């Protein structure tokens, strides 16, 4: 006999699980992106799902102990203790190459220089 666990997925919405849940783990670099769909035991944490995904072997630069992670673009401060729900997408974030504000300033300066060059 399989034990079913009921958990809430929002107000008034319940889903049944036969002790396994389906989650996704994603990682992207500028040259390659990977999305891995996994069936994991209920109670699996974000860090455990990353370990099961195979992404650590494919991308050795990922350090699951220190890599920033989130679920659906929402950063998670403690991925080692955050238990996943069915349908969660674990995202591994890379460090920014450049501060977004600085990148915008650089683009604006380049556009100004281009307009000034064209006006001559």
Secondary structure, DSSP 8 states (H G I E B T S, - for coil): ----EEEESSTT-EEEESSEEEEEEEEE-SS-EEEEEEEEETT-BHHHHHHHHTHHHH-TT--TTTS-EEETTEEES-TTT-B--TT-EEEE----SS-HHHHHHHHHHHHHHHHHHHH-
